């Protein structure tokens, strides 16, 4: 996991939360920067899939990554006095969880909102049957 997190940090991502074997990552961007930032996130995801997408463990289990991407505004709430608890509220969070759940091994899935906000002509995608989310097939020029 450390190698993957290093790649995320190298691409400017912030680690928000760990949940079991999942990681929630945030790239901050203004609305005007979103198309370019989504492109950067896709480059990061492709590098991670290429370098770390499949791993054999010491117990003989093969691990394969799947990635979901979304974009949009978030609200971060904190609660607590001595011990801080963080709560994230966002349609983007709901969409990234759905995209990740739609992904199967070695796939990167874009949420509908992320697709609307990205540089569509730069990304090869395939519509998932019966869904509004898209599977990323590659990025032109990479």
TITIMI-562281 format. One line per 3 residues: number of its first residue (from 1); their letters; for each residue z, x, y of N, C-alpha, C. Coordinates in Angstrom, 3 decimals. Atoms other than C-alpha are relative to their C-alpha. Example, Ala and Ser with C-alpha at 12.3 -4.5 7.8 and 13.67 -1.06 7.14 Angstrom:
# residues 2
1) as) 0.000,0.890,-1.190,7.800,12.300,-4.500,0.000,0.900,1.200 | -0.060,-0.820,-1.190,7.140,13.670,-1.060,0.730,-0.770,1.090
This chain:
# residues 142
1) xxx) 0.000,0.828,-1.193,0.000,0.000,0.000,0.000,0.871,1.255 | -0.077,-0.864,-1.186,0.715,2.893,2.398,-1.386,0.421,0.482 | 1.357,-0.396,-0.385,-2.938,4.006,2.343,-0.712,-1.131,0.741
4) xxx) 0.622,1.168,-0.640,-4.100,0.505,3.255,0.577,-0.196,1.396 | -0.652,0.187,-1.297,-1.563,0.213,6.065,-0.410,1.076,0.987 | 0.491,-1.061,-0.883,-2.669,3.577,7.467,-1.377,-0.344,0.554
7) xxx) 1.326,0.407,-0.472,-6.254,2.282,7.642,0.117,-1.101,1.048 | -0.214,1.087,-0.964,-5.054,-0.880,9.423,0.452,0.568,1.335 | -0.507,-0.600,-1.240,-3.131,1.196,11.972,-1.067,0.851,0.677
10) xxx) 1.087,-0.806,-0.568,-6.094,3.567,12.433,-1.014,-0.859,0.752 | 0.934,0.920,-0.648,-8.219,0.538,13.398,0.671,-0.837,1.084 | -0.675,0.672,-1.108,-5.617,-0.664,15.920,0.742,-1.265,-0.362
13) xxx) -0.725,1.190,0.412,-3.954,-3.405,13.874,1.506,0.199,0.056 | -1.465,-0.001,0.026,-0.261,-4.291,14.072,0.459,-0.753,-1.242 | -0.543,0.641,1.187,1.655,-5.102,10.887,1.042,-1.017,0.453
16) xxx) -0.936,1.042,-0.424,3.385,-8.457,11.491,1.023,-0.346,-1.067 | -0.896,0.535,1.021,4.836,-9.466,8.150,-0.483,0.384,-1.385 | 0.274,-0.194,1.416,5.022,-8.629,4.464,0.481,-1.245,-0.726
19) xxx) -0.390,1.142,0.824,5.116,-11.487,1.980,-0.426,0.260,-1.430 | 0.364,-0.373,1.365,5.240,-10.314,-1.621,-1.010,1.125,0.050 | 1.045,-1.028,-0.013,2.013,-8.394,-2.129,-1.015,-0.239,1.116
22) xxx) 0.895,0.305,-1.120,0.421,-9.825,1.039,0.540,0.624,1.289 | -0.357,-0.559,-1.300,0.386,-8.351,4.539,-0.716,-0.822,1.071 | 0.580,0.696,-1.143,-0.177,-10.264,7.777,-0.149,1.010,1.121
25) xxx) 0.323,-1.010,-1.003,-1.894,-8.092,10.378,-0.565,-0.701,1.233 | 0.457,0.563,-1.271,-2.621,-8.802,14.043,-0.761,1.044,0.794 | 0.702,-0.793,-1.010,-5.223,-7.365,16.397,0.066,-0.824,1.276
28) xxx) -0.112,0.712,-1.285,-4.486,-8.333,20.003,-1.309,0.180,0.772 | 1.248,-0.052,-0.769,-7.500,-9.196,22.140,-0.021,-1.150,0.997 | 0.237,1.090,-0.942,-8.385,-11.180,25.214,-1.118,-0.863,-0.568
31) xxx) 1.067,0.897,0.478,-10.750,-14.099,24.738,-1.366,0.679,0.101 | 1.286,-0.692,-0.186,-13.626,-11.988,26.097,-0.203,1.114,-1.024 | 0.083,-1.101,0.959,-12.829,-9.193,23.617,-0.104,-0.458,-1.455
34) xxx) -0.057,0.479,1.381,-12.697,-11.426,20.530,-1.220,0.356,-0.847 | 1.141,-0.344,0.861,-16.286,-10.921,19.293,0.000,1.455,-0.450 | -0.031,-1.420,0.353,-15.977,-7.128,19.407,1.197,0.321,-0.895
37) xxx) -1.195,-0.245,0.809,-12.460,-7.194,17.967,-0.210,-0.494,-1.428 | 0.290,0.495,1.348,-13.585,-9.335,15.026,-0.915,0.972,-0.724 | 0.858,-1.017,0.597,-16.331,-6.772,14.412,0.798,1.211,-0.460
40) xxx) -0.870,-1.118,0.358,-13.708,-4.015,14.407,0.844,-0.330,-1.231 | -0.798,0.444,1.142,-11.534,-6.000,11.994,-0.855,0.000,-1.267 | 0.899,-0.012,1.162,-14.513,-6.449,9.675,-0.283,1.419,-0.474
43) xxx) 0.195,-1.398,0.390,-15.173,-2.703,9.728,1.224,0.508,-0.753 | -1.238,-0.397,0.656,-11.527,-2.141,8.822,0.061,-0.590,-1.409 | -0.047,0.663,1.308,-11.727,-4.672,5.978,-0.992,0.620,-0.973
46) xxx) 1.001,-0.611,0.880,-14.903,-3.127,4.604,0.458,1.392,-0.447 | -0.506,-1.319,0.377,-13.337,0.342,4.674,1.115,-0.133,-1.031 | -1.106,0.213,0.940,-10.217,-0.948,2.931,-0.542,-0.420,-1.361
49) xxx) 0.560,0.430,1.286,-12.274,-2.718,0.257,-0.695,1.167,-0.703 | 0.728,-1.130,0.590,-14.410,0.386,-0.278,0.971,1.043,-0.567 | -0.924,-1.057,0.404,-11.485,2.818,-0.481,1.086,-0.469,-0.964
52) xxx) -1.186,0.450,0.724,-8.759,0.649,-2.004,-0.193,-1.334,-0.708 | 0.247,1.348,0.514,-10.406,-2.557,-3.265,0.413,-0.219,-1.435 | -0.411,0.092,1.398,-9.678,-1.847,-6.912,0.861,1.211,-0.331
55) xxx) -0.925,-1.081,0.367,-6.755,0.181,-8.203,0.576,-0.260,-1.371 | -0.707,0.064,1.273,-5.400,0.912,-11.644,1.438,0.424,0.249 | -1.412,-0.333,-0.157,-1.620,0.901,-11.771,0.479,0.831,-1.180
58) xxx) -0.584,-0.817,1.070,0.615,3.111,-13.873,0.404,-0.831,-1.225 | -0.343,0.865,1.137,1.382,0.089,-16.107,-1.239,-0.637,-0.619 | 1.231,0.476,0.610,-2.272,-0.530,-16.946,-0.567,-1.278,0.593
61) xxx) 0.502,1.201,-0.664,-2.824,-3.448,-14.570,-0.967,0.419,1.099 | 0.973,-0.273,-1.049,-5.898,-3.449,-12.324,0.270,-0.940,1.175 | -0.208,0.783,-1.213,-5.192,-4.598,-8.769,-1.294,-0.057,0.789
64) xxx) 1.209,0.167,-0.810,-8.023,-6.015,-6.660,0.363,-0.779,1.255 | -0.317,0.605,-1.289,-7.792,-6.878,-2.980,-0.888,-1.192,0.298 | 0.768,1.079,-0.605,-8.894,-10.081,-1.329,0.539,-0.175,1.407
67) xxx) -0.376,-0.003,-1.412,-8.886,-10.531,2.420,-0.514,-1.265,0.685 | 0.378,1.122,-0.842,-8.929,-13.532,4.759,0.158,0.390,1.457 | -0.033,-0.324,-1.432,-9.674,-13.276,8.491,-0.113,-1.289,0.807
70) xxx) 0.121,1.097,-0.952,-9.121,-15.752,11.307,0.199,0.553,1.402 | -0.165,-0.404,-1.394,-8.922,-15.651,15.078,0.504,-1.194,0.805 | -0.474,1.066,-0.875,-7.207,-17.615,17.805,1.336,0.367,0.620
73) xxx) -1.271,-0.218,-0.683,-4.084,-17.962,19.891,1.158,-0.222,-0.955 | -1.211,0.129,0.799,-0.621,-17.585,18.409,1.194,-0.133,0.919 | -1.285,0.052,-0.674,2.872,-18.440,19.502,1.016,0.652,-0.918
76) xxx) -1.021,-0.699,0.761,5.646,-16.124,18.342,1.351,-0.423,0.545 | -1.337,0.454,-0.394,9.145,-17.611,18.432,1.039,0.886,-0.656 | -1.100,-0.765,0.574,12.334,-15.641,17.928,1.261,-0.847,0.048
79) xxx) -1.267,0.725,0.068,15.691,-17.042,16.892,1.059,0.943,-0.545 | -1.096,-0.808,0.514,19.044,-15.497,16.263,0.622,0.839,1.080 | -0.741,-0.809,-0.943,21.598,-13.389,17.977,0.013,1.448,-0.478
82) xxx) -0.071,-1.361,0.530,22.480,-10.293,15.991,-1.164,0.296,-0.925 | 1.129,-0.156,0.924,19.827,-10.818,13.360,-1.151,-0.868,0.504 | 1.149,0.715,-0.544,16.421,-11.766,14.747,-0.889,-0.536,-1.128
85) xxx) 0.962,0.614,0.906,14.123,-14.140,12.871,-1.223,-0.373,0.828 | 1.244,0.254,-0.716,10.476,-14.525,13.851,-0.756,-1.135,-0.671 | 0.801,1.111,0.494,8.341,-17.640,13.491,-1.336,0.034,0.726
88) xxx) 1.340,-0.024,-0.573,4.585,-17.685,14.039,-0.587,-1.393,-0.133 | 0.617,1.320,-0.012,2.889,-20.938,15.025,-1.437,0.157,0.474 | 1.380,-0.175,-0.403,-0.879,-21.079,15.094,-0.943,-0.654,-0.998
91) xxx) 1.086,0.468,0.867,-3.967,-22.794,13.750,-0.642,1.202,-0.684 | 0.579,-1.221,0.575,-5.244,-19.241,13.198,0.783,0.447,-1.233 | -0.807,-0.358,1.161,-2.344,-18.604,10.810,-0.325,-0.915,-1.177
94) xxx) 0.386,0.943,1.069,-3.164,-21.763,8.838,-1.367,0.370,-0.568 | 1.361,-0.321,0.445,-6.827,-20.725,8.716,-0.063,1.321,-0.768 | 0.035,-1.275,0.725,-6.138,-17.132,7.632,0.587,-0.177,-1.392
97) xxx) -0.564,0.256,1.330,-3.970,-18.402,4.777,-1.018,-0.731,-0.877 | 1.034,0.704,0.762,-6.734,-20.797,3.718,-1.127,0.955,-0.397 | 1.067,-0.956,0.300,-9.363,-18.028,3.949,0.418,0.950,-1.114
100) xxx) -0.508,-0.905,1.037,-7.223,-15.684,1.865,0.079,-0.715,-1.341 | -0.073,0.761,1.249,-6.667,-18.420,-0.709,-1.387,-0.269,-0.588 | 1.375,0.210,0.482,-10.440,-19.004,-0.935,-0.623,1.280,-0.547
103) xxx) 0.557,-1.292,0.424,-11.106,-15.298,-1.460,0.364,0.272,-1.463 | -0.273,-0.523,1.333,-11.394,-13.873,-4.942,-0.114,1.515,0.093 | -0.054,-1.461,-0.018,-11.178,-10.221,-5.928,-1.176,0.621,0.740
106) xxx) 0.961,-0.811,-0.752,-13.011,-7.827,-3.603,-0.756,-0.760,1.089 | 0.704,0.773,-1.033,-14.034,-10.548,-1.118,0.737,0.057,1.335 | -0.511,0.200,-1.350,-13.576,-10.869,2.634,-0.536,-1.351,0.453
109) xxx) 0.374,1.353,-0.402,-13.574,-14.478,3.879,0.359,-0.217,1.462 | -0.203,0.348,-1.409,-13.970,-15.586,7.510,0.346,-1.477,0.122 | -0.321,1.396,-0.285,-12.305,-18.773,8.727,-1.094,-0.594,0.892
112) xxx) 1.001,0.635,-0.880,-14.481,-21.334,10.554,0.145,0.413,1.468 | -0.205,-0.382,-1.398,-12.918,-20.466,13.927,-0.417,1.445,0.229 | 0.393,-1.404,-0.117,-13.405,-16.754,13.333,-1.526,0.112,0.051
115) xxx) 1.470,-0.016,0.018,-17.093,-17.396,12.541,-0.553,-0.457,1.347 | 0.458,0.498,-1.299,-17.502,-19.378,15.780,0.156,1.044,1.100 | -0.334,-0.948,-1.063,-16.004,-16.527,17.834,-0.616,1.389,-0.173
118) xxx) 0.492,-1.357,0.268,-17.694,-13.491,16.237,-1.456,0.183,0.434 | 1.403,-0.319,-0.259,-21.029,-11.758,16.818,-0.790,-0.309,-1.274 | 0.566,0.503,1.244,-22.766,-13.829,14.141,-1.252,0.747,-0.448
121) xxx) 1.252,-0.674,0.352,-26.091,-11.988,14.294,0.236,1.373,-0.620 | -0.325,-1.322,0.525,-24.308,-8.782,13.258,0.615,-0.039,-1.403 | -0.755,0.123,1.248,-22.704,-10.153,10.093,-0.805,-0.791,-1.028
124) xxx) 0.638,0.712,1.107,-24.250,-11.110,6.766,1.073,-0.836,-0.687 | -0.987,0.888,0.607,-22.438,-14.130,5.335,-0.659,-0.946,-0.985 | 0.436,1.036,0.932,-22.692,-16.739,2.636,1.016,-1.134,0.091
127) xxx) -0.883,1.155,-0.090,-21.285,-20.254,3.042,0.596,-0.284,-1.372 | -0.666,0.352,1.255,-18.726,-21.136,0.392,-0.266,-1.468,-0.294 | 0.337,1.370,0.378,-19.693,-24.278,-1.489,1.070,-1.003,0.381
130) xxx) -0.907,1.064,-0.387,-18.083,-27.334,0.078,1.060,0.397,1.011 | -0.999,-0.481,-0.956,-16.076,-25.252,2.580,-0.687,0.420,1.296 | 0.536,-0.481,-1.270,-16.519,-24.268,6.217,0.184,1.504,0.163
133) xxx) -0.234,-1.448,-0.049,-15.299,-20.710,5.567,-1.205,0.727,-0.576 | 1.159,-0.785,0.438,-17.809,-17.919,4.924,0.435,1.293,-0.656 | -0.207,-1.278,0.672,-17.899,-14.967,2.558,-0.832,1.057,0.716
136) xxx) 0.705,-1.093,-0.667,-18.811,-11.695,4.272,-0.733,0.800,-1.043 | 0.825,-0.747,0.940,-21.686,-9.966,2.522,-0.301,1.393,0.496 | 0.279,-1.312,-0.581,-22.006,-6.986,4.841,-0.159,-0.132,1.483
139) xxx) 0.167,-0.020,-1.455,-22.390,-5.977,8.432,-1.232,0.823,0.303 | 1.239,-0.672,-0.366,-25.742,-5.035,9.878,0.341,1.281,0.741 | -0.170,-1.258,-0.709,-25.891,-1.428,10.969,1.117,0.877,-0.522
142) x) -1.071,-0.847,0.561,-22.977,-0.134,8.886,-0.491,0.718,-1.215
